[in-house]
Amino acid sequence: MFYELCVSVHGEENAIVNAASTGADIYDATLYIFSDYRDKSAYPQGRQPIERYLPCYRCKKLIINSGLEKIVTLINGKAEEFSVEEIRKLKRKNEEEWGKLLKFFKLFSRQQNGMQ
């Protein structure tokens, strides 16, 4: 549910790390993201495929800090271009949920330590 806890390497992350490991200059470069539509049967019960692909919070941090200039992603079968500033402002639903989870953990931690 929360990509911060995901142990896999995402495509954006992999592209940025591989560029760095080979010495490729990605400053002011464009990152292309493709996510193929999957049939609804491939998703757990109650989940739906997303129509608009956006990087997860962890990948968004890497994109912002890597010096990339643009991100091009496939949305509803069409390419859409975003500046890094636009990516910074866009929020996925799980980012809002992540903030709620952090508040819960802080409250839980205080209760466990006898603090109010």
Secondary structure as the mmCIF struct_conf table of DSSP 4:
data_model
#
loop_
_struct_conf.conf_type_id
_struct_conf.id
_struct_conf.beg_label_comp_id
_struct_conf.beg_label_asym_id
_struct_conf.beg_label_seq_id
_struct_conf.end_label_comp_id
_struct_conf.end_label_asym_id
_struct_conf.end_label_seq_id
HELX_RH_3T_P HELX_RH_3T_P1 TYR A 3 LEU A 5
BEND BEND1 SER A 8 SER A 8
HELX_LH_PP_P HELX_LH_PP_P1 VAL A 9 HIS A 10
HELX_RH_AL_P HELX_RH_AL_P1 GLY A 11 THR A 22
TURN_TY1_P TURN_TY1_P1 GLY A 23 GLY A 23
TURN_TY1_P TURN_TY1_P2 TYR A 27 ASP A 28
STRN STRN1 THR A 30 ILE A 33
HELX_RH_3T_P HELX_RH_3T_P2 LYS A 40 ALA A 42
BEND BEND2 TYR A 43 TYR A 43
HELX_LH_PP_P HELX_LH_PP_P2 PRO A 44 PRO A 44
TURN_TY1_P TURN_TY1_P3 GLN A 45 GLY A 46
BEND BEND3 GLU A 51 GLU A 51
STRN STRN2 ARG A 52 ARG A 52
HELX_RH_AL_P HELX_RH_AL_P2 TYR A 57 SER A 66
TURN_TY1_P TURN_TY1_P4 GLY A 67 GLY A 67
STRN STRN3 LYS A 70 ILE A 75
TURN_TY1_P TURN_TY1_P5 ASN A 76 GLY A 77
STRN STRN4 LYS A 78 SER A 83
HELX_RH_AL_P HELX_RH_AL_P3 VAL A 84 LYS A 89
HELX_RH_AL_P HELX_RH_AL_P4 LYS A 93 GLN A 112
TURN_TY1_P TURN_TY1_P6 ASN A 113 GLY A 114
#
